[in-house]
Amino acid sequence: MRIAVTGSIATDHLMTFPGRFADQLVADQLHTVSLSFLVDALDVRRGGVGANISFGMGQLGTRPVLVGAAGSDFGEYRDWLDRHGVDTASVRIAETLHTARFVCTTDADHNQIGSFYTGAMSEARLIELKTVADRVGGLDLVLIGADDPEAMMRHTEECRTREIPFAADFSQQIARMEGSEIRNLLDGATYLFSNEYEKGLIESKTGWTDAEILSKVGHRVTTLGSRGVRIESAGQDPIEVGVPEEEAKVEPTGVGDAFRAGFLSGLAWGVSHERAAQVGCMLATLVIETVGTQEYELQRSNFMDRFTKAYGHEAASEVQAHLA
C-alpha cells in the first residue's frame, strides 16, 4: 500500500530565558514595547506535521511519500529524512523562501513569546498529486495534514476528482478554518483524524452532529490522550485501544503525529484497525518519553517487548512479521 503524507515541513528554534517576561514590561509603556532577551539555550529541532508523520512511518519501514514545500535550506533536513526511510523526492523546493520556522522563547514561568514564519509552506498549493502518483506508480491513500490552507483544499479536491482515498487531518488549522471549509475537507474522507477537543470543535463549526459526520466519512479516529484512541465506523461497534505503560513522561509535542504514523503503517501492512491503533499508541509512547518530535529511536526488540506486554502475544505475532 503506497501512502503519501501531505503537510507542513518546518524547523523549531526554541530558546530559554532565565528570567520573567513580566519583570521586563512597564505597565504604562505597553503601546511601545522594545525588548531584547539574552537567552541561555537554543534548541533547533526538526518538525512540521507532514515530516513528523513521515519520519515515524519511515522508522516502521513503510517508506511514505512526503508531499510538501520547503526552502533551499532544506538540504540537511532532507538527508535526515532520506536516511530514516522517507521518500522526499516530491518535496517542492522554493527558490526564494526559507523552510517554515517556529521561533519561540520561554521564560522561567513557562510563558512564551513566539513567531511562526510560513515561508516556503505557502508554495505547497502548487503541488499536483497526479505528478506524485505518476512518479511512484499510483497512490492508495493520501493523508491531508495541516499545511497551507489552499494546499489542503487543492489536495482534497484532487483526491476526489481522481478517486484517490484520503484521510482528513486538520489539527492546528481548525482554529482558522470556517465551518464551510471544514465540511468540504472532511466530506468523503476514508479516515477523519482528530483529538477529543478537535472533535467537538469540528462538530461546533460544521453544525453537523457526531452521527452526521460519521455518515460522511468512512472511519472516525479520535485520540483520547492518556485514555488511548477510539475508532468509529457507521453501523459498527466502536473500537477502543488503550496506551502502553510509559517509562517517563518527558514532552508531549509530536505524540499525535506519531500515533498517525503508526496507524497509517498498520494500514500499509494490511492489519486490522485495532492492530493499527495499537501500533500507533506504542509509537506515540516512545515520543512522549523523548524531547523532540523526531529524536526517538525505534529499537525493534524493545518495541516488540513493550508491545507484547501492552497488547498480548496474539497482537504481537501479527505485528512482528511486518516489523522484522
URDA-V391810 format. One record per backbone hydrogen bond with DSSP energy under -0.5 kcal/mol. CO is the residue of the C=O (numbers start at 1). NH is the residue of the N-H. E is the energy in kcal/mol with one decimal. If there is no record, write none. Layout:
BEGIN
CO_NH_E ; CO_NH_E
END
This chain:
BEGIN
1_3_-0.6 ; 2_140_-2.6 ; 2_141_-1.3 ; 3_65_-2.1 ; 4_6_-0.6 ; 4_143_-2.9 ; 5_67_-2.9 ; 6_145_-2.1 ; 8_50_-1.1 ; 8_51_-1.5 ; 9_100_-0.7 ; 10_47_-2.7 ; 11_102_-2.4 ; 12_14_-0.7 ; 12_45_-2.7 ; 13_15_-0.5 ; 13_104_-2.6 ; 14_43_-3.0 ; 15_106_-2.4 ; 16_18_-0.5 ; 16_40_-3.0 ; 16_41_-0.8 ; 19_108_-2.9 ; 20_23_-0.8 ; 21_24_-2.0 ; 22_25_-1.0 ; 25_27_-0.6 ; 26_29_-2.2 ; 27_30_-0.8 ; 29_32_-1.8 ; 30_33_-0.6 ; 37_39_-0.8 ; 41_16_-1.4 ; 42_44_-0.5 ; 43_14_-2.8 ; 43_45_-0.6 ; 45_12_-2.9 ; 47_10_-1.9 ; 48_52_-2.9 ; 49_53_-2.5 ; 50_54_-2.0 ; 51_55_-2.6 ; 52_56_-2.0 ; 53_57_-2.2 ; 54_58_-2.6 ; 55_59_-2.1 ; 56_60_-1.3 ; 57_62_-2.2 ; 58_61_-1.2 ; 64_66_-0.7 ; 64_87_-2.7 ; 65_5_-3.0 ; 67_7_-1.4 ; 68_92_-2.9 ; 70_94_-3.1 ; 71_74_-1.6 ; 72_75_-0.6 ; 74_78_-3.2 ; 75_79_-2.2 ; 76_80_-2.0 ; 77_81_-2.3 ; 78_82_-3.0 ; 79_83_-2.4 ; 80_84_-1.0 ; 81_84_-0.5 ; 81_86_-2.1 ; 82_85_-1.4 ; 86_88_-0.9 ; 87_66_-2.4 ; 88_91_-1.8 ; 92_70_-3.0 ; 92_94_-0.6 ; 97_72_-0.8 ; 98_120_-2.8 ; 100_11_-1.8 ; 101_103_-0.5 ; 101_117_-3.5 ; 102_13_-3.5 ; 102_104_-0.5 ; 103_115_-2.5 ; 104_15_-3.0 ; 105_113_-2.3 ; 106_17_-3.0 ; 107_110_-2.0 ; 111_107_-2.5 ; 113_105_-2.5 ; 115_103_-2.8 ; 115_117_-0.5 ; 116_118_-0.7 ; 117_101_-2.1 ; 118_121_-1.9 ; 119_122_-1.6 ; 120_123_-2.4 ; 121_124_-1.9 ; 122_125_-0.7 ; 123_126_-1.8 ; 124_127_-1.7 ; 127_129_-0.5 ; 128_132_-1.1 ; 129_133_-3.1 ; 130_134_-2.8 ; 131_135_-1.7 ; 132_136_-1.8 ; 133_137_-1.0 ; 133_138_-3.3 ; 141_4_-2.3 ; 142_144_-0.6 ; 142_167_-2.7 ; 143_6_-2.9 ; 143_145_-0.9 ; 144_169_-2.0 ; 146_8_-2.2 ; 148_151_-0.7 ; 148_152_-2.1 ; 149_153_-2.0 ; 150_154_-2.5 ; 151_155_-2.9 ; 152_156_-1.9 ; 153_157_-2.4 ; 154_158_-2.4 ; 155_159_-2.3 ; 156_160_-2.1 ; 157_161_-2.6 ; 158_162_-2.7 ; 159_163_-0.6 ; 159_164_-2.6 ; 160_163_-0.7 ; 163_165_-0.6 ; 165_142_-1.7 ; 166_190_-2.8 ; 166_191_-1.1 ; 167_144_-3.1 ; 168_193_-2.8 ; 170_173_-2.2 ; 171_174_-2.0 ; 172_175_-0.7 ; 173_176_-0.9 ; 173_177_-0.8 ; 174_177_-1.0 ; 178_182_-2.0 ; 179_183_-2.6 ; 180_184_-1.9 ; 181_185_-2.1 ; 182_186_-1.8 ; 183_187_-1.7 ; 186_189_-2.3 ; 189_218_-2.5 ; 190_219_-1.1 ; 191_168_-2.8 ; 192_221_-2.9 ; 194_223_-2.3 ; 195_199_-2.1 ; 196_200_-1.5 ; 197_201_-2.0 ; 198_202_-2.8 ; 199_203_-1.9 ; 200_204_-2.3 ; 201_205_-2.8 ; 202_206_-2.4 ; 203_207_-1.7 ; 209_213_-2.5 ; 210_214_-2.3 ; 211_215_-1.4 ; 212_216_-0.6 ; 213_216_-1.3 ; 213_217_-0.7 ; 216_188_-2.7 ; 218_234_-0.5 ; 219_192_-2.1 ; 219_221_-0.6 ; 220_222_-0.6 ; 220_232_-2.7 ; 221_194_-1.7 ; 221_223_-0.5 ; 222_230_-2.5 ; 223_196_-1.1 ; 224_227_-1.7 ; 225_228_-1.8 ; 228_224_-3.7 ; 229_241_-2.4 ; 230_222_-2.9 ; 231_239_-2.6 ; 232_220_-3.0 ; 233_236_-2.1 ; 239_231_-2.9 ; 241_229_-2.2 ; 248_250_-0.7 ; 252_255_-2.1 ; 254_258_-2.1 ; 255_259_-2.2 ; 256_260_-2.1 ; 257_261_-2.1 ; 258_262_-2.3 ; 259_263_-2.8 ; 260_264_-2.9 ; 261_265_-1.8 ; 262_266_-2.1 ; 263_267_-1.9 ; 264_268_-2.3 ; 265_269_-1.9 ; 266_270_-1.1 ; 266_271_-2.0 ; 272_276_-2.7 ; 273_277_-2.4 ; 274_278_-1.9 ; 275_279_-2.4 ; 276_280_-2.2 ; 277_281_-2.5 ; 278_282_-2.2 ; 279_283_-2.3 ; 280_284_-2.4 ; 281_285_-1.6 ; 282_286_-1.4 ; 283_287_-1.4 ; 284_288_-2.1 ; 285_289_-0.9 ; 287_290_-2.0 ; 288_250_-2.6 ; 288_251_-1.6 ; 290_292_-0.6 ; 292_295_-0.6 ; 297_299_-1.0 ; 298_300_-0.7 ; 299_303_-3.0 ; 300_304_-2.6 ; 301_305_-2.2 ; 302_306_-2.3 ; 303_307_-2.4 ; 304_308_-2.7 ; 305_309_-2.0 ; 306_310_-1.9 ; 307_311_-2.8 ; 308_312_-2.4 ; 312_316_-1.9 ; 313_317_-2.4 ; 314_318_-1.3 ; 315_319_-1.7 ; 316_320_-3.1 ; 317_321_-0.9 ; 319_322_-1.3 ; 319_323_-1.7 ; 320_324_-2.1
END
